[in-house]
Amino acid sequence: MLLDSFNVKRSIKSWEDDCVTTRRSKNFRKRRLKLFGIKKSDRVLDLGCGDGLNTQILTEIGVRDVVGLDISKNLLSKASKNNPKIIFIRASAEKMPVFRRKFNVVLVDSVLHHLKRYDKALMEINKVLLPSGYLCFIEPRRLTLRKLYDFICSLPISGYIPFLRERSRSYLGEKDIMEHWLRTEEVFFKDLNKFFIKCFLKLDLLSYIGKFRKRKL
């Protein structure tokens, strides 16, 4: 989770906790991560790792070299408790540290849409990847169904409906972020193509699932 580029209207910690709670389906995440074909021998950067659930999944499927990075001290504390053998680093996607060893894969799950300057983060990702490396990402998709879902979550009544309550709080906490992303999807993909070459871009119900190879700059 990377919110250094926006002002969030409610408590950052509360928002983070709600987002983490609403995205807890481990089996669902496993199925989506499997699409990327990440190898056990790959060195993977889990960028915007949050509480480390994807990190945990990667280690459980046998990926031996995973590093987690996030800007949230709160979430990194949880990630470390959930993955005591993994190295976690506090930093921004827009200004990453210099790594001694570069990565085969940078995994980004629902993080890029938090940024105002997609090009800065994509350039940083390109820098930390090996020449044959891949960016694997999952981000929201602009659809009428998503707009309807978000509208329902913005209504006061959603706070009284159990399966919408936490989703509503997390959406309201990042409403301006999501609206910015949905307005600027085209900018993201234009910037993406400057730094990466498409391997595949899949569309699921509400998300883009993309695997792109590093472009030589």
C-alpha positions, 0 to 999 in steps of 0.5 A: 500500500503506497499512499505518499502521493495523495492525502487520505481523508481518514486515518491512514491506519484505519484505512489500511486495516480495512483494505487488508481485511477486504482483500483476505481471500488467500485462495483467490490471490493464489489463483491470480498469482499463478497466472504470472508463472513465477518460478521457484528460482526467481528473485521477487520484489513484492512492491507495496507488500502491505501485511505480507499476504502475497509474500506468504503465498510466494514462499508457500509455493516455493519461491526462495528469494522474496523481498517486501517493500512498502511505505507503511510502518504499520503494515510492514510490522504486520508483514514481518510478524507474518513472514519472520524470515523475509526481508522487508524494506520501508520505501516509496515506489517512486524512490526505491533503494539501490539493491545489491542484486536485481530482481527477475520479477517485481510483483505489484498488487493494487498499488500503482493506482495509488500514485499520481506519477505512474512514470516515476514508479515504472522507471524505478521498477525498470531499474531494479529488474534484471534485463530479462525481468518482468513486471507483474501487476493487478490493478482496478479496471474501469467498468460500469459495474465497478462504478455501480459497485463504488457508488453503492459503497459510497451510500450511507446504507452500505455501512449497515450491510455486513458484506459491504461495510468494510469495503465501503470504509476502504473505498471512501478512504481512497475515493479520490485515489480511485477516481484519479486512476479511473480518469487516467488509465490511458496515461498509465498504459502509455507510460507502461509501454515506454518502459515495458513490453506486453507479454499478456494483459488479462481482464477479470471481472474488476481488474487488469492482470498484466505481465510485461517484460522490461524494455531496454532504455 
